[in-house]
Amino acid sequence: MSDDNQIEVPASFLAIYADARQRLSEPIGIVRARYELCEDLATLLIEQAQRLHHVAVPSEDEILHRCRDGLLTAESGVSAAEATWTVRRLAELLNWRCPQFADA
């Protein structure tokens, strides 16, 4: 069976699911679906982060930490590694400096 999907998963996301020998721990279809979810989450968070930045929280660093904290809850549906990747992607989309996360 060939993989005709056009979505290319970036290496930074593949690393979440790769072992030391660069083998995926999940089938590529699952990894791709998880990537699409995280990419969509990052895109959806843009407006909320910008609103917080202009109205309530002036610090980009604080906003990104709050977004990650929200994604670290069980209800978010993403793993801790996916949450960190999503917030890093959000920072990239906003052209903000991404903070260091103590447990990442």
N, C-alpha and C positions, 0 to 999 in steps of 0.2 A: 504494500500500500504506500503510495507516495504522499508526501506532505505538501499539499498545494496551497497552504495558507500563506498569504503575502505579508503577514505581520512579522517583523524582525524584532526579536526580543534582545534588548541591549545586554552587553556583557555584564554590566553592573547588576542587572536583575538576575541573570543566569547564575551569578556567583552565590546568590541566596540558596539555590538548589544544587550547587555543585560540590562534590567532595574534593579532597586533596588532589585527586587524579583528574579533576575536571569532568567527572561523570555525573550526570543528573540523577538526583535521588527520586525524581518523579518523571513520568512520561512528558514529553515536550508539549503535548496538548494541554496538560494540566498547568504546566509552567506558563505557557502562553496565555491561558485563561486568567491565571493569577496576575500576570503582567498587565493584561488589559484592565482588570479590576483596579489595580494600583494606579495605573496611568489615568484612568477615569476619575479616581478619587482625588488625585493631585490636581487635575483640571477643575473638578468641582470645588475644591478648596480655595482656588484663586480668588474668587469674588469675596468669600468670607474673610480671607486673610487681608485683602485690600481694605475692606470695610473696617475691620478691627484696627488696621494701621492708621486710618484717617479719622476714626471716631474715638476709640476707647484705649487702644494699647499702642503707644508710639514706637515701641521697640520691636523690630523685625525678629530679633532673636527670641524674645518672649512669645511672640505669636507662633513662631515655628515650634517652640517647645510645647506650647499649649495644644497645637494641632497634633503633635506626636503623642502627647499624653492622652488625648482623646482617642487616637487610633490604637493605643496600647490596651484599651479596655476590651473585654471579651466580646462585647456587643458589636465591635467594629467589623469583625469577620476577617481581620488580617493578622498575620503573625507579627511578632516584635520586629523581625528583620524586614518584613514587608512594610511595616509602619515607618521604620527609619528610612527605607528607600523612598517611600511615598513623600515624606517630608523633604528629603533631599531633592527629589524631583520638583516638588512645589517651590522650593527655594530657587531652583534653576529656572523654572517658568516665570517666576516673579523677578528674576535677576537680583536676588538677595543673596548675601553671604550665608551659607549654611553653618549653623553652630555645630560644635562638637557635642556629641551625646555621650554621657559618662558610661553608659552600659552598651554602647553600640560597637 
